[in-house]
Structure formats: C-alpha cells, structure tokens
Amino acid sequence: MDRIHLKLNSAMQRLMLWTGRHPDYEGIWVAHEVHGQDVLFERIHTESPAKLKSWLVAIRAISLTATLMPALAVCLWLMAMEVSIQWFPTLCAIAGVLFLQIAVNLFNDVGDYLKLIDLPTSLGGSGVIQKGWLTTKQVRNGAWFSLVLGCLLGVPALIQAPVGILVCGLMAVLGVIGYSGKPFNLKYRALGDFAVFALCGPILTMGVSYAATGAIEMGVLLIGCFFGFAAAAILNANNMNDIEVDTGRGAATLASVIGFQLARNWQAAYYMAAYVSIGLLVEASSYWVMLPMVTLPLAIKQIATLKRATHSSDEALAEIRFDAAKLHLLMGVCLCVGLLLV
C-alpha cells in the first residue's frame, strides 16, 4: 500500500507529519494532498541524496544573499565614509546573521508543512520534507542549531556594543522564532511583510553597524530601508502566488487579507519606497549610490506582468517570486558597486 488517508488533525496525522513514519507500514511517508477533512499521505520510493546535499537544499543557500548583501553594503558604506571598522566582531556578526536566516528558512519549512501549505505540488519552501529527504523533526532541530550558533557568533559584537547589539539581537531572535512559529506566528497573521522588512532591513543593518563601530552611523538606516522594502517585495510576490492555498489553510498573509488586486499595487509601493530610500542616501554620499536605479526597468516589467494578471493563480505569475528575488540581488549588487565607486 502506497497511499493512506488520515483524518485532518488526528493524532496519527500529526505523528506522520513530524516523523514521516507510520507504525504499521515501512518507508517514508509525506502529506501529498488535502481532500476536505482528509489528508492523503504517499510513500516515497525515490532514494534520498547525501545528507550534505539535503541540508544545502534545506537551508536555501541562494536565498542567503537577502541578508549578506545588506551586511556587505553597510561595510562598504562605512569604508566609503572612512569610518574605522572592527573586523573581527563584524565578520562574526555577519556569519551570525546568515545562520539566523538559515534558522528562519528551516523554521518556515516546518511551519508551512505542518499547516499543509507547502505540499509536493506547491511552489514554496525548499521541498526537502516533501521529497522525504529530511523529516520535519530533523529540519526543526537544524533550525534550533542554526539559531543557537547565530547567537553565539554575535557574542564578539555584544562585547563591542552591549546595549545596541542586545536590542537588535533580541528583536532578531524573537523574529526568527516568531515568524512562522509560536507564540507570534507573524507570517500567518498578516504580519510577515513587516517582519521581513525589519529583519532583512533596518534591524540587520543597525546590528552590523553596531558590530563594526559600536554605533549607528549615518546612512545605515536608509540602507536598511532600501533592502527591507526589496525583501518585503519578495515575500509579497510569494504570497500573491499562494493566496488561494493560504486562505484554504486558514493562514492570513497580507496579500490574502488585502486581495490580489491591491497586493499588486502594494508590490509597486515596495519598490517605489526602496528607490526613494536610496535616493535620500545621496545627500550623505555621492550620486554613485543611485546606481540601483538602473534596475528600475526590471521593477516596472514585474509590475506590468502583475497588472496583466487577473488572478493569483494566473500562469503568467509562475516566475514572479523568482523575478522578485533576482531583482533584490541585482539591486544589492548595484548598490555595493556604487559604494565602491564613491
């Protein structure tokens, strides 16, 4: 037997979601579909790759640029402003930030699978649980390990600037745990966009600035806003794709609450706010920091694609989440190049 139907929210269903195992049948089982009050589990027949590959996929290494680029931009900004940088706590802090994002990615995979949002037919997540490569429990344990390691890497920065790092670090840890988990469940209460803006924007850049100099240097908040709005656009693009699934599973994202039509305009507002933030940075620097403006045609193209779509499941939007991620990376690269030329 390769298929099992279980009652939604039954004890056996919860056990199999966590462990991928059934006490009476061998093999790895994953939730495949939801039919009314029943959940269909299917046995996995394909072999899993090596654990290293599974974990590299699970952490979504390519997505780590969402935190690496803002951290790099802050360092380049401080160098351009001829501010002395304490490199050891700075590099430790940047490594810590990367592990905190890994923790968010892993916790998010766990939360979305347990809520039956990300299934084998879904676009979101890393897919390692849905393919049977790792169990939900293993991914959760990996998330906690990454969170602890991220905090430990922040200790040198904490010594450098105790108050500032403590405040930024506490907000970061609460955000990591509460984004898709208890007690806050920010992602499922239409607060995910605001959390991503803060965590991948101002909180991150302020933390790196504290680690590097012991203070918040001028311009750091604007750099944070620039990256924060661009990161929120990635999440909004993802959530627009998932409006129907999220609504069906009782998860409230900002896109599902305001609806697809308004969420399209919200996407345009995110990009507009990002470009305005970088424009304001000119007053404290040079016109080279405006280099990200060369990406404006790509943002306009993305918004035009959204405007042509009539609903969230339109086939034309299949790549919209990837387009938003690529644009975030390109905007970050352009800002870093511009800062090198200042």
C-alpha positions as CSV (number, residue, x, y, z in Angstrom):
1,M,0.0,0.0,0.0
2,D,1.5,3.3,-1.1
3,R,-1.4,5.7,0.0
4,I,-3.0,6.4,3.3
5,H,-5.9,8.7,4.0
6,L,-6.0,10.1,7.5
7,K,-8.4,12.5,9.3
8,L,-7.2,16.1,9.4
9,N,-5.7,17.0,12.8
10,S,-5.9,13.4,14.0
11,A,-3.1,12.1,16.3
12,M,-1.8,9.8,13.6
13,Q,-1.7,12.6,11.0
14,R,0.3,14.8,13.4
15,L,2.7,11.9,14.1
16,M,3.3,11.3,10.4
17,L,3.8,15.0,9.7
18,W,6.5,15.1,12.3
19,T,8.3,11.8,11.7
20,G,7.4,10.7,8.2
21,R,6.7,7.3,9.6
22,H,3.7,5.0,10.1
23,P,3.8,2.5,12.9
24,D,2.3,-0.3,10.8
25,Y,3.9,0.4,7.4
26,E,7.6,0.8,6.3
27,G,9.1,3.6,4.4
28,I,9.0,7.4,4.4
29,W,5.5,9.0,4.1
30,V,4.7,12.6,3.2
31,A,1.5,14.5,3.1
32,H,0.6,14.9,-0.6
33,E,-2.9,16.4,-0.8
34,V,-5.8,17.6,1.4
35,H,-9.3,16.4,0.5
36,G,-11.9,18.1,2.7
37,Q,-11.2,16.7,6.2
38,D,-8.8,14.0,4.9
39,V,-5.1,14.2,4.3
40,L,-3.6,11.9,1.7
41,F,-0.1,10.5,2.6
42,E,2.1,8.9,0.0
43,R,5.1,6.6,0.4
44,I,8.3,7.9,-1.0
45,H,10.1,5.4,-3.3
46,T,13.0,7.5,-4.6
47,E,16.3,7.4,-2.7
48,S,17.4,10.5,-0.8
49,P,20.7,12.2,-1.8
50,A,23.6,12.5,0.6
51,K,22.8,14.4,3.8
52,L,25.1,17.2,2.9
53,K,23.2,17.9,-0.3
54,S,19.9,17.6,1.5
55,W,20.9,20.2,4.1
56,L,22.3,22.6,1.4
57,V,19.0,22.5,-0.3
58,A,17.1,22.8,3.0
59,I,19.0,26.0,4.1
60,R,18.2,27.5,0.6
61,A,21.8,28.8,0.3
62,I,21.0,31.0,-2.7
63,S,18.5,33.0,-0.6
64,L,21.2,34.0,1.9
65,T,22.0,37.0,-0.3
66,A,18.9,38.6,1.3
67,T,21.0,39.1,4.4
68,L,24.5,39.0,3.0
69,M,24.0,41.9,0.6
70,P,22.7,44.4,3.3
71,A,25.6,43.4,5.6
72,L,28.2,43.9,2.8
73,A,26.6,47.2,1.8
74,V,26.9,48.5,5.4
75,C,30.6,47.6,5.5
76,L,31.2,49.3,2.1
77,W,29.3,52.4,3.3
78,L,31.4,52.6,6.4
79,M,34.6,52.3,4.4
80,A,33.4,55.0,2.0
81,M,32.7,57.2,4.9
82,E,36.2,56.5,6.2
83,V,34.9,55.1,9.4
84,S,37.2,52.6,11.3
85,I,35.8,49.1,11.3
86,Q,36.4,46.4,13.9
87,W,36.6,43.5,11.6
88,F,36.6,40.5,13.9
89,P,33.2,41.3,15.6
90,T,31.9,42.5,12.2
91,L,32.7,39.3,10.4
92,C,31.4,37.2,13.3
93,A,28.2,39.2,13.3
94,I,27.7,38.7,9.5
95,A,28.2,35.0,9.9
96,G,25.7,35.0,12.8
97,V,23.2,36.9,10.6
98,L,23.5,34.2,7.9
99,F,22.8,31.5,10.4
100,L,19.8,33.4,11.7
101,Q,18.4,33.5,8.2
102,I,19.1,29.7,7.8
103,A,17.1,29.2,11.0
104,V,14.2,31.3,9.6
105,N,14.2,29.3,6.4
106,L,14.2,26.0,8.3
107,F,11.5,27.0,10.8
108,N,9.4,28.3,7.9
109,D,9.6,24.9,6.1
110,V,8.5,23.2,9.3
111,G,5.6,25.7,9.9
112,D,4.3,25.6,6.3
113,Y,4.4,21.8,6.1
114,L,2.7,21.3,9.4
115,K,-0.1,23.6,8.3
116,L,-0.3,21.7,5.0
117,I,0.5,24.8,3.0
118,D,3.7,23.5,1.3
119,L,3.0,20.1,-0.2
120,P,4.8,18.3,-3.1
121,T,2.7,20.2,-5.6
122,S,3.4,23.6,-4.1
123,L,6.0,26.2,-5.2
124,G,7.2,27.4,-1.8
125,G,9.8,26.1,0.5
126,S,12.9,24.0,0.0
127,G,11.0,20.8,-0.7
128,V,13.3,18.6,1.4
129,I,10.5,17.5,3.7
130,Q,8.0,16.9,0.8
131,K,10.6,14.8,-1.0
132,G,11.3,12.7,2.1
133,W,15.0,13.8,2.2
134,L,14.7,15.1,5.8
135,T,11.9,14.7,8.3
136,T,10.1,17.6,9.9
137,K,11.7,16.9,13.2
138,Q,15.2,16.9,11.6
139,V,14.6,20.2,10.0
140,R,13.3,21.7,13.2
141,N,16.4,20.5,15.1
142,G,18.5,22.1,12.3
143,A,16.7,25.3,12.8
144,W,17.4,25.4,16.6
145,F,21.0,24.6,16.0
146,S,21.4,27.4,13.5
147,L,19.6,29.8,15.9
148,V,22.0,29.0,18.8
149,L,25.1,29.2,16.5
150,G,23.9,32.5,15.2
151,C,23.5,33.9,18.7
152,L,27.0,32.6,19.7
153,L,28.6,34.3,16.7
154,G,27.1,37.5,17.9
155,V,29.0,37.5,21.2
156,P,32.0,39.4,20.0
157,A,29.7,42.2,18.7
158,L,27.9,42.1,22.0
159,I,31.1,42.9,23.8
160,Q,31.8,45.7,21.2
161,A,28.4,47.4,21.8
162,P,26.4,45.7,24.6
163,V,23.2,47.8,24.5
164,G,22.8,48.1,20.8
165,I,23.6,44.5,19.9
166,L,21.4,43.3,22.8
167,V,18.4,45.2,21.5
168,C,19.0,44.3,17.8
169,G,19.8,40.7,18.7
170,L,16.7,40.3,20.9
171,M,14.5,41.6,18.2
172,A,16.2,39.3,15.6
173,V,15.8,36.2,17.8
174,L,12.2,36.9,18.5
175,G,11.6,37.5,14.8
176,V,13.3,34.2,13.9
177,I,11.3,32.2,16.3
178,G,8.0,34.0,15.9
179,Y,8.0,34.5,12.1
180,S,6.3,31.2,11.4
181,G,6.2,29.7,14.9
182,K,4.7,30.3,18.3
183,P,4.0,32.5,20.2
184,F,3.6,35.1,17.5
185,N,3.0,33.3,14.2
186,L,3.7,36.6,12.4
187,K,3.6,35.0,8.9
188,Y,0.1,33.6,9.4
189,R,-1.3,36.8,11.0
190,A,-0.6,39.1,8.0
191,L,2.5,40.5,9.8
192,G,5.1,38.6,7.8
193,D,5.8,41.5,5.4
194,F,6.6,43.9,8.3
195,A,8.8,41.3,10.0
196,V,10.8,40.6,6.8
197,F,11.2,44.4,6.2
198,A,12.6,44.9,9.7
199,L,14.7,41.7,10.0
200,C,16.2,41.9,6.5
201,G,16.4,45.7,6.6
202,P,16.9,48.2,9.5
203,I,17.5,45.7,12.3
204,L,20.1,43.9,10.3
205,T,22.0,47.0,9.1
206,M,21.9,48.6,12.6
207,G,23.2,45.4,14.1
208,V,26.1,45.2,11.6
209,S,26.9,48.9,12.2
210,Y,27.0,48.3,16.0
211,A,29.3,45.4,15.5
212,A,31.6,47.3,13.2
213,T,31.8,50.7,15.0
214,G,29.9,50.4,18.3
215,A,27.3,53.0,17.0
216,I,24.8,53.6,14.2
217,E,26.5,55.5,11.5
218,M,24.6,58.0,9.3
219,G,23.0,56.4,6.3
220,V,22.8,52.9,7.8
221,L,19.0,53.2,8.4
222,L,18.4,54.3,4.8
223,I,20.4,51.3,3.5
224,G,18.3,49.1,5.8
225,C,15.1,50.6,4.4
226,F,16.3,50.0,0.8
227,F,17.0,46.3,1.4
228,G,14.0,45.9,3.7
229,F,11.4,47.1,1.2
230,A,13.1,45.0,-1.6
231,A,13.0,41.9,0.7
232,A,9.3,42.5,1.6
233,A,8.6,42.6,-2.2
234,I,10.0,39.0,-2.4
235,L,7.6,37.8,0.3
236,N,4.7,39.7,-1.2
237,A,5.4,38.1,-4.6
238,N,5.4,34.6,-2.9
239,N,2.2,35.4,-1.0
240,M,0.4,36.6,-4.1
241,N,1.1,33.2,-5.7
242,D,-0.2,31.4,-2.6
243,I,-3.4,33.4,-1.9
244,E,-5.7,30.5,-2.6
245,V,-3.7,27.9,-0.7
246,D,-3.1,30.2,2.3
247,T,-6.8,31.1,2.5
248,G,-7.8,27.4,2.3
249,R,-5.4,26.5,5.2
250,G,-6.5,29.4,7.4
251,A,-3.2,31.3,7.1
252,A,-3.6,35.1,6.8
253,T,-0.9,36.8,4.8
254,L,-1.0,40.5,3.9
255,A,-1.7,39.5,0.3
256,S,-4.5,37.2,1.2
257,V,-6.1,39.8,3.5
258,I,-6.0,42.8,1.1
259,G,-6.6,40.6,-2.0
260,F,-4.7,40.1,-5.2
261,Q,-5.7,43.4,-6.9
262,L,-4.5,45.6,-4.0
263,A,-1.4,43.3,-3.4
264,R,-0.2,44.2,-6.9
265,N,-0.3,47.8,-6.1
266,W,1.5,47.0,-2.8
267,Q,4.3,45.4,-4.8
268,A,4.8,48.6,-6.7
269,A,4.8,50.6,-3.5
270,Y,7.5,48.4,-2.0
271,Y,9.8,49.1,-5.0
272,M,9.0,52.8,-5.0
273,A,9.9,53.0,-1.3
274,A,13.1,51.2,-1.9
275,Y,14.2,53.5,-4.7
276,V,13.2,56.6,-2.6
277,S,15.3,55.3,0.3
278,I,18.4,55.0,-1.9
279,G,17.7,58.5,-3.4
280,L,17.7,60.0,0.1
281,L,21.1,58.4,0.7
282,V,22.6,60.7,-2.0
283,E,22.6,63.7,0.4
284,A,25.1,61.9,2.7
285,S,27.2,60.5,-0.1
286,S,27.6,60.8,-3.9
287,Y,25.5,60.1,-6.9
288,W,27.1,56.7,-7.3
289,V,24.8,55.3,-4.7
290,M,22.0,55.9,-7.2
291,L,23.3,53.0,-9.3
292,P,20.5,50.7,-8.2
293,M,18.2,52.9,-10.3
294,V,19.4,51.0,-13.4
295,T,17.2,48.1,-12.2
296,L,14.0,50.3,-12.4
297,P,13.0,48.9,-15.8
298,L,13.0,45.4,-14.3
299,A,10.8,46.5,-11.5
300,I,8.4,48.1,-14.0
301,K,8.4,44.9,-16.1
302,Q,7.5,42.9,-13.0
303,I,4.6,45.3,-12.0
304,A,3.4,45.2,-15.6
305,T,3.3,41.4,-15.5
306,L,1.2,41.6,-12.3
307,K,-1.1,44.2,-13.8
308,R,-1.9,41.9,-16.8
309,A,-2.8,39.0,-14.5
310,T,-6.4,38.7,-13.5
311,H,-6.0,36.4,-10.5
312,S,-3.3,34.9,-8.2
313,S,-3.1,31.6,-10.0
314,D,-2.5,33.1,-13.4
315,E,0.2,31.0,-15.2
316,A,2.0,34.3,-16.1
317,L,2.9,34.7,-12.5
318,A,4.7,31.3,-12.1
319,E,8.1,33.1,-12.1
320,I,7.1,36.2,-10.3
321,R,8.6,35.1,-6.9
322,F,11.9,34.3,-8.6
323,D,11.9,37.6,-10.5
324,A,11.5,39.5,-7.2
325,A,14.4,37.5,-5.7
326,K,16.6,38.2,-8.7
327,L,15.7,41.9,-8.6
328,H,16.6,42.1,-4.9
329,L,20.0,40.6,-5.6
330,L,20.7,42.9,-8.6
331,M,19.6,46.0,-6.6
332,G,22.0,44.9,-3.8
333,V,24.9,44.3,-6.2
334,C,24.4,47.7,-7.9
335,L,24.4,49.5,-4.5
336,C,27.6,47.7,-3.5
337,V,29.3,48.6,-6.8
338,G,28.2,52.2,-6.4
339,L,29.6,52.3,-2.8
340,L,32.9,51.0,-4.1
341,L,33.0,53.9,-6.6
342,V,32.2,56.6,-4.0
